[in-house]
């Protein structure tokens, strides 16, 4: 279940609650869901489990947060930017204050993606971003 939840690169609060319920039902203890997610991440990206779990499970967007886009998205860029602005978020270039980079390809080698990785900024897919916004 943890592998399925990690498929899109984001663990939503709903997914975390569901994993916690399943872990509890299985008698795995209060940290069972976190252990399962860490193990799943270790299988997906050895060596990155703790960092990736922290980055993907704690993404939340508040008014004023900066969201940056890179790559050829399914939606036109101006449509994404309009949606972001309606939510009270900002767009622009990558800075250390950027909250998340939305990428057509989360494994992108673009300059924006490289800078995001250097700064420890989460890189997520369009699908994950839509779920994050509740779209």
N, C-alpha and C positions, 0 to 999 in steps of 0.2 A: 504493500500500500504506500509506503514511503517513496519507493521508486516512481510510482504512478504520480504521486503528488509533486514530485520534483521534475517531472517530465517537461514542464514549461519554464523551469528556472525560478519560479516564485512559489513560496508557501504562503497562502493567504491565511487570515485568521480562521476562516471557516475550515480550511483543510487541517490546520493545526488542532482545532477543537475536535474534529472528527478523528484524527490520529490519536489524540489523547483519550477519547472515549474508547476506541478499539484497544489501545494499550491497557486501559483500566479493566476492560472486560476480560482481557487475556491475563490479568494479574501481573503485568509487567512493571508496575510501580508508577509513581508520579512523573518520573523522567523517561519512561519507556518510549514515548513518541520522539523525544529529542535524540535518544540513543538510536532509534530506528532511522531517523533522518540522517544522523551523522554517518551511520554505517552505509546507508544508501548513497550518500554523497561520496564516501570513500571509494565505493565501487565505480561511480561515474567519473570522478576526478580525483584520483589518489593524491594525497598531500594537501588538498584544498578543502577538506571536509569542514573544519571548524570555521574558517573564514567564509566559505561559501554559505554555510548554514546561517551564520550571523547576517550576512548581507541579504540573502534571499528571504529570510523569515521576518526581518524587521523593517521592511520597506513600508513606509506610510507617507502620504503626501499631505502637507498642510499649506494653507494659503501663503503665497509668497515663495514657495519652493521652486527651484529651477529644474526644468525637464528639458533635455536636449535630445534631438533626433539625428540618426545617421542612416544612410542607405536608402534604397528605393523601397518605400513603404507601399502597402496595399492601398491605404488611403492617401490622398494628396497631402502634402506637407502643410498647406494652409488650412486644411480641415482639422488636422491634428492640433495645430497651433491655436485655432479658434476654440476648440474643445478645452485645451489646457488653460487658455485665458478665461473662459467662462467659469472654470473651477477655481479661479483666483491664483493660478500658478503662473510662472514666468517661463520664457524660453530664451534661448541665446546660445552662446558658445560654452564649451566646457570650462568650468572654473572649479576650484576646490569646494565651492559652495553648491555645486550641482548635486541634486538629490538622486537622479537616476538618468541613465542614457538608454533611450529606446532605440534598438537597432533592428534593421531588417534581418541581419545575420548577427546573432550575439557573439559569434566567433570572429567577427570582423577584424581586419587588420588596418582599418582606417585610422587616420590621425586622431579623430575624436575617441575612438575605442581605445587606442593606445594610451592616450592621456587619461581617460577614465580609469583604466587599469592601474596606471601609475598613482592616481589619486585615491584608489580604493572605492570608486563609485560603481554601484551595481549596474550591470548591463543586462537589460531584459528585452524580450521580444514584444512585438505589437500585441499579440494575444495576451501576454502576461500584463501588459500595461492596461489593456481594456478591462481585464478582471480587476486590476488594482483600482481602477476608476469606477468599477461597478457597472460598466457598459454592457 
